[in-house]
Structure formats: C-alpha cells, structure tokens
Amino acid sequence: MASNYDNSAWFYDSLSKLFYGKSLINAQVYLLSFIKPNSSILIAGGGTGWILEEIAKIHPSGLKITYVEISANMMALSKKRAVGDNDVIFINSPVEEVSFAEKFDIIITPFLFDNFTGDTLQKVFDHLHPLLKTDGLWLNTDFQLTGKWWQNVMLKTMFVFFKIVCGIETSVLPDINKQFEQYGYDAIAQKTFYGDFVSSKNFKKSS
Ligand SMILES: C[S@@+](CC[C@H](N)C(=O)[O-])C[C@H]1O[C@@H](n2cnc3c(N)ncnc32)[C@H](O)[C@@H]1O
C-alpha cells in the first residue's frame, strides 16, 4: 500500500525541526553542492518542497527539474516555492508509475526509501535506475542504523507514528546501501549527520 503524507503536510517540516533541528536539511543541502550547472534533475519524494528553494540558492537558473511527489498536499506546498528561473515540472503521482521521456543527469531521493518494504524499494529502484544517465549522480539521504540504541528507539517511534498518521507500509528500515551496491553504484562522496543516524551519499552510476 502506498503511503500518503497528505495528513502530515501541514506540520511535517516543523516536526522534523523539533526532533532533528536543521540536521535533516543540512544532510540534503550537503549533497546539492554536487549539482553541476544546467543539469536535468529528478526529485522523488521532495515533501513540502523546501529543497527547491535550497537548489535555487545555488543555481538560480539553468536547471531542468522534474519534481514527483505522491501527496497532493505536499505538492500544493511545493508549488508555492521560489524556484528562481529554473524550469520545474511538477508531477503528483507515485514516482514508480510515471513514464519519463528522457534520462536525467541527477536523481535525488531524500528520505524516500525509508517508507518502503524491501519489495517496494526494489520495485521503485528498478524503475529509477534506467532513468539515470551513465556517469550520472544519485544523491540519496536516509536514516541508517549504526548500533546506537537511541537510533532504534527513534526509528521505531517514527515508524509507528507515520504508520498511524500516513499509513506507511514498513516497520523496518530496508537495506538501502545493499540496493545501490547490487546495481554497481559507487559512493564517491558521503557524510553523516545527527550522530551517524543520517547518511547522505553521492552515488555515481558506472554502467
Ligand atoms: C519522509 S517524507 C520526506 C520529505 C522530504 N524529502 C523531506 O526530507 O523533508 C517522504 C516523502 O516521500 C513522498 N513519497 C512516498 N512515497 C512516494 C512515491 N512512491 N512516489 C513519490 N513520492 C513519494 C511522501 O509523500 C513524502 O512527502
């Protein structure tokens, strides 16, 4: 079952800041420095769309962005964002159901995969992988467990909360790194945030 963040759209960013401060934002902004001018970019699961404004601060023009978000309420907020002179196409749909005419230089998946079971992760990944050009960059940010007890507590709490409020399908974190490894991606840059709980990786597609 696809999750729906409609119910949480109006408080999502405030809740995130309450628990994580600016960590979840910093983790995604870190990866934006790898975007080259005039890139074509696919963003899947951008939430309220603040990332569009952060991108526009670095590249006020020249980018071709396709922004796909399953939640209508998240999408409505995203469409109000200041995107500069970048060309943004908004698509309100599950990203795995969208057919794209062209491949992208960059794919961004910010806290998308933690919503999924292993099976859905596989399905969505299989859909996105062919859409990235060879030598393209996949900028992925998500939670990871590195053995600290409080990470498990926070993750379980989030899963319970978002299952009740948004109907997310999973209660465990799928193995996101393994997925990238299986498809031959190399992490050419990476950084962790919030005591290693959040991992941002710049994966390069080699074939
Ligand atoms: C955990 S939130 C993260 C939001 C945003 N990236 C952020 O960090 O603030 C996950 C987002 O992915 C969206 N989403 C979930 N499944 C999706 C799918 N299959 N296709 C597109 N968007 C999806 C949700 O609606 C939600 O906005």
The ligand as an SDF file (V2000), in Angstrom:
LIG
                    3D

 27 29  0  0  0  0  0  0  0  0999 V2000
    9.6980   11.0810    4.8270 C   0  0  0  0  0  0  0  0  0  0  0  0
    8.9800   12.2140    3.7060 S   0  0  0  0  0  0  0  0  0  0  0  0
   10.4140   13.1950    3.2630 C   0  0  0  0  0  0  0  0  0  0  0  0
   10.0670   14.5170    2.6650 C   0  0  0  0  0  0  0  0  0  0  0  0
   11.2530   15.3920    2.2310 C   0  0  0  0  0  0  0  0  0  0  0  0
   12.1220   14.6970    1.3420 N   0  0  0  0  0  0  0  0  0  0  0  0
   11.9940   15.9030    3.4250 C   0  0  0  0  0  0  0  0  0  0  0  0
   13.0930   15.4060    3.7020 O   0  0  0  0  0  0  0  0  0  0  0  0
   11.5140   16.8190    4.0930 O   0  0  0  0  0  0  0  0  0  0  0  0
    8.7630   11.1860    2.2780 C   0  0  0  0  0  0  0  0  0  0  0  0
    8.0750   11.8830    1.1160 C   0  0  0  0  0  0  0  0  0  0  0  0
    8.0200   10.9770    0.0140 O   0  0  0  0  0  0  0  0  0  0  0  0
    6.7390   11.0060   -0.5650 C   0  0  0  0  0  0  0  0  0  0  0  0
    6.5280    9.6890   -1.2050 N   0  0  0  0  0  0  0  0  0  0  0  0
    6.3210    8.4960   -0.5900 C   0  0  0  0  0  0  0  0  0  0  0  0
    6.2000    7.5130   -1.4900 N   0  0  0  0  0  0  0  0  0  0  0  0
    6.3430    8.1040   -2.7190 C   0  0  0  0  0  0  0  0  0  0  0  0
    6.3120    7.6030   -4.0580 C   0  0  0  0  0  0  0  0  0  0  0  0
    6.1210    6.3190   -4.3030 N   0  0  0  0  0  0  0  0  0  0  0  0
    6.4990    8.4850   -5.0770 N   0  0  0  0  0  0  0  0  0  0  0  0
    6.6790    9.8090   -4.8160 C   0  0  0  0  0  0  0  0  0  0  0  0
    6.7110   10.3400   -3.5750 N   0  0  0  0  0  0  0  0  0  0  0  0
    6.5540    9.5000   -2.5370 C   0  0  0  0  0  0  0  0  0  0  0  0
    5.8040   11.2970    0.6070 C   0  0  0  0  0  0  0  0  0  0  0  0
    4.5700   11.8380    0.2000 O   0  0  0  0  0  0  0  0  0  0  0  0
    6.6380   12.2770    1.4130 C   0  0  0  0  0  0  0  0  0  0  0  0
    6.4150   13.6110    1.0120 O   0  0  0  0  0  0  0  0  0  0  0  0
  1  2  1  0
  2  3  1  0
  2 10  1  0
  3  4  1  0
  4  5  1  0
  5  6  1  0
  5  7  1  0
  7  8  2  0
  7  9  1  0
 10 11  1  0
 11 12  1  0
 11 26  1  0
 12 13  1  0
 13 14  1  0
 13 24  1  0
 14 15  1  0
 14 23  1  0
 15 16  2  0
 16 17  1  0
 17 18  1  0
 17 23  2  0
 18 19  1  0
 18 20  2  0
 20 21  1  0
 21 22  2  0
 22 23  1  0
 24 25  1  0
 24 26  1  0
 26 27  1  0
M  CHG  2   2   1   9  -1
M  END
$$$$
